[in-house]
């Protein structure tokens, strides 16, 4: 897919190098790697309690201000929402306990949203959207009109996996979702 105008694509190796270099200083934003590795969704994770859904992840924060970490670090993750019903990158990796700033850009011509939560939260949110209700100003999701960029900031409390999805007009059922791996 061609890069939309105004959006810079940076190779993963460059992103990792920038993150390492930026991590040497204090108080600055670092870019989280755009891809994650690990077990597929639904598999057991050492971070998840026995019998728990490994995609259910506790987070804190608000759409306007991230909680401050001990070092003042903020992880920056740039996300694109497309009319091909894709969230890019489809896999993201962030650190537990460090505030994450998702800069979410809708590169399409129709409304999309970026909603973060495990399988259960995604299912509940889909039901809420189908019933016509949704406060898009909540701490776990933002509605992004075409051509706009919105920021969602949160901190994941522990290592594990969670999901991001768009539930506008059944986009989630069409595959508009991404996996977020939270590392230690």
C-alpha positions in Angstrom: 0.0 0.0 0.0 1.5 3.4 -0.9 2.4 5.7 1.9 -0.3 8.5 2.4 1.0 12.0 1.8 2.5 13.5 5.0 3.0 10.1 6.6 6.6 9.0 6.9 7.4 5.3 6.9 10.5 4.4 8.9 12.1 0.9 8.6 11.7 -1.1 11.8 15.5 -1.3 12.3 15.6 2.5 12.3 12.8 2.7 14.8 14.6 0.3 17.1 17.8 2.3 16.8 16.0 5.5 17.6 14.3 3.9 20.6 17.6 2.7 21.9 19.3 6.0 21.4 16.4 8.0 22.9 16.3 5.6 25.8 19.8 6.8 26.8 18.5 10.2 27.8 15.8 10.9 30.3 12.4 12.6 30.0 11.9 12.2 26.3 9.4 10.3 24.2 10.6 7.1 22.7 9.1 5.3 19.8 7.9 1.8 20.5 8.7 -0.9 18.0 6.0 -1.3 15.4 5.9 -5.1 15.5 5.7 -7.6 18.2 6.6 -11.2 18.6 5.3 -13.9 20.8 2.4 -16.3 21.1 -0.8 -15.7 19.1 -3.8 -14.3 20.8 -5.7 -16.7 23.0 -2.6 -18.7 24.0 -1.4 -18.8 27.6 1.1 -16.2 28.7 3.2 -16.3 31.8 1.9 -12.9 32.7 -1.7 -13.9 32.6 -3.3 -15.7 35.6 -4.3 -19.3 35.1 -7.7 -19.4 33.3 -7.6 -15.7 32.6 -8.1 -14.2 29.1 -4.6 -13.2 28.1 -6.0 -10.3 26.1 -7.6 -8.7 29.1 -5.1 -6.1 30.2 -5.4 -3.5 32.9 -4.5 0.0 31.9 -4.8 3.4 33.3 -4.7 6.9 31.9 -7.0 9.3 30.1 -7.3 10.5 26.6 -5.8 13.9 27.5 -2.8 13.2 29.9 -0.6 10.1 30.3 0.4 9.2 33.8 4.0 10.1 34.5 6.6 7.3 34.7 9.4 7.4 37.2 11.8 8.5 34.4 9.3 10.8 32.6 9.5 8.5 29.5 6.6 8.3 27.1 6.4 5.6 24.4 5.1 7.0 21.0 3.2 4.6 18.7 2.0 6.0 15.3 -1.1 4.2 14.1 -3.0 4.5 10.7 -6.6 3.6 10.2 -7.5 2.7 6.6 -10.6 2.3 4.5 -9.3 -1.2 3.7 -10.4 -2.0 7.3 -6.8 -2.2 8.6 -5.0 -0.8 11.6 -1.4 -0.3 10.8 0.8 -1.6 12.3 -1.2 -4.8 12.9 1.2 -5.7 15.7 2.6 -3.3 18.3 5.0 -3.8 21.2 5.1 -1.5 24.3 6.6 -1.6 27.8 4.5 -2.3 30.9 4.4 0.5 33.4 5.5 3.2 30.9 3.0 5.7 29.5 2.1 5.0 25.8 0.9 7.8 23.5 -0.9 6.3 20.4 -1.1 9.0 17.7 -3.9 7.7 15.6 -4.4 9.0 12.0 -7.4 8.2 9.9 -5.9 8.1 6.4 -9.3 7.1 4.9 -12.5 8.9 3.8 -14.9 7.4 6.4 -15.0 7.5 10.2 -12.9 5.0 12.2 -12.1 4.4 15.8 -9.2 3.1 17.8 -10.5 1.1 20.9 -8.1 -0.7 23.2 -9.2 -3.7 25.3 -9.1 -7.4 25.5 -11.5 -9.8 23.7 -14.2 -9.3 26.4 -13.9 -5.5 26.2 -14.0 -5.6 22.4 -17.2 -7.8 22.5 -18.9 -5.4 24.9 -17.9 -2.4 22.9 -19.2 -4.0 19.7 -22.5 -4.5 21.4 -22.6 -0.9 22.7 -21.8 0.3 19.2 -24.5 -1.9 17.6 -27.0 -0.4 20.1 -26.1 3.1 18.9 -24.3 4.2 22.0 -20.7 5.0 22.6 -18.8 7.7 24.4 -15.8 8.2 22.1 -14.2 10.4 24.8 -13.4 7.5 27.1 -9.9 6.5 28.3 -9.7 3.5 26.1 -10.9 4.7 22.7 -11.1 7.6 20.3 -13.3 8.3 17.2 -11.1 9.6 14.4 -12.9 11.4 11.5 -11.4 11.2 8.0 -8.0 13.0 7.6 -7.7 13.7 11.3 -5.2 12.6 14.0 -6.3 11.9 17.6 -4.2 11.0 20.6 -4.9 8.2 23.1 -2.7 7.9 26.1 -2.6 5.1 28.6 -0.3 3.0 30.8 -0.5 -0.8 30.7 0.1 -2.1 34.3 1.6 -5.5 33.5 3.0 -7.6 30.7 0.6 -9.5 28.4 -1.4 -8.9 25.3 -4.4 -6.8 24.4 -6.2 -5.7 21.3 -7.1 -2.5 19.4 -10.1 -2.4 17.1 -12.5 -0.3 15.2 -16.2 -1.1 15.7 -17.7 1.6 13.4 -20.2 -0.1 11.0 -18.9 -3.6 11.8 -15.3 -2.8 10.8 -14.0 -5.1 13.5 -15.9 -8.1 12.0 -14.2 -7.1 8.7 -10.8 -7.6 10.3 -10.0 -4.0 11.5 -8.0 -5.0 14.6 -4.4 -5.1 15.9 -2.5 -6.9 18.6 -0.7 -5.0 21.3 2.1 -6.9 23.1 3.0 -5.5 26.5 6.6 -6.4 27.5 8.2 -6.1 30.9 
